[in-house]
Amino acid sequence: MAVNYPNQEQPKTREEVRKVKEIEKQKTVETQPKKKRIRVRFIPIWLRLILLVVFTFVFLMAGAAVGYGMLGGGKTTDVFKASTWTHIHDLVDK
């Protein structure tokens, strides 16, 4: 990579080389227009929020089924009946 120096003579020290490179870098940065980066999302934010609500509901039901059916000793499908929840509600309120 050839470097064109302003004085057409090579600098003698490292500091002079750094200064020349820094000056060239500033010139190229000033001449280039700044590009605005556009971010493209694969999943839009509104869809992420809907998925969050759906997954929360699904995992809540799965957790209740595992907790009531496997850990609690009842039938797994009984957790989705309204009578089970009224019974649990009555036990908590008592």
C-alpha positions as CSV (number, residue, x, y, z in Angstrom):
1,M,0.0,0.0,0.0
2,A,1.6,3.2,-1.2
3,V,1.1,6.3,0.8
4,N,1.2,9.7,-0.9
5,Y,2.8,12.2,1.4
6,P,2.0,15.9,1.0
7,N,5.7,16.9,0.9
8,Q,6.7,14.0,-1.5
9,E,9.3,12.9,0.9
10,Q,9.1,10.1,3.4
11,P,8.8,11.0,7.1
12,K,11.6,10.0,9.3
13,T,10.0,9.0,12.6
14,R,6.9,6.9,13.6
15,E,5.2,10.0,15.0
16,E,5.4,11.7,11.6
17,V,4.0,8.7,9.9
18,R,1.1,8.6,12.4
19,K,0.4,12.3,11.9
20,V,0.3,11.9,8.1
21,K,-2.0,8.9,8.3
22,E,-4.2,10.7,10.8
23,I,-4.5,13.7,8.5
24,E,-5.4,11.4,5.5
25,K,-8.0,9.6,7.6
26,Q,-9.6,12.9,8.6
27,K,-9.8,14.0,5.0
28,T,-11.5,10.7,3.9
29,V,-13.9,10.9,6.8
30,E,-14.9,14.5,6.0
31,T,-15.4,13.8,2.3
32,Q,-17.6,10.7,2.8
33,P,-21.3,11.4,3.5
34,K,-22.7,9.7,6.6
35,K,-24.9,6.8,5.7
36,K,-28.0,6.2,7.9
37,R,-28.3,2.6,8.8
38,I,-31.8,1.1,8.4
39,R,-32.6,-1.8,10.6
40,V,-35.0,-4.4,9.2
41,R,-36.7,-6.6,11.7
42,F,-37.7,-10.1,10.8
43,I,-40.5,-10.1,13.4
44,P,-42.2,-6.7,13.9
45,I,-42.7,-5.4,17.4
46,W,-46.5,-5.7,17.3
47,L,-46.2,-9.4,16.4
48,R,-43.6,-9.9,19.2
49,L,-46.1,-8.5,21.8
50,I,-48.8,-10.8,20.5
51,L,-46.5,-13.8,20.6
52,L,-45.5,-12.8,24.2
53,V,-49.1,-12.9,25.3
54,V,-49.8,-16.2,23.5
55,F,-46.7,-17.9,24.8
56,T,-47.4,-16.7,28.4
57,F,-50.9,-18.1,28.3
58,V,-49.7,-21.5,26.8
59,F,-46.9,-21.9,29.4
60,L,-49.2,-20.9,32.2
61,M,-51.6,-23.6,31.2
62,A,-48.8,-26.1,30.7
63,G,-47.4,-25.3,34.2
64,A,-50.8,-25.6,35.8
65,A,-51.3,-29.0,34.1
66,V,-47.9,-30.3,35.2
67,G,-48.4,-28.9,38.7
68,Y,-51.9,-30.3,39.2
69,G,-51.6,-33.5,37.2
70,M,-48.1,-34.8,37.9
71,L,-47.0,-33.1,41.1
72,G,-50.4,-32.8,42.7
73,G,-51.6,-36.4,41.9
74,G,-54.8,-35.4,40.1
75,K,-55.8,-35.9,36.5
76,T,-54.0,-33.6,34.1
77,T,-57.2,-32.8,32.2
78,D,-59.0,-31.8,35.3
79,V,-57.0,-28.6,35.6
80,F,-59.0,-27.1,32.6
81,K,-62.4,-27.7,34.3
82,A,-64.1,-24.7,36.0
83,S,-65.1,-26.9,39.0
84,T,-61.5,-27.5,39.8
85,W,-60.8,-23.8,39.9
86,T,-63.8,-23.0,42.0
87,H,-62.7,-25.7,44.5
88,I,-59.2,-24.2,44.6
89,H,-60.7,-20.7,45.1
90,D,-62.9,-21.9,47.9
91,L,-59.8,-23.5,49.6
92,V,-57.8,-20.3,49.4
93,D,-60.7,-18.1,50.6
94,K,-61.4,-20.3,53.6
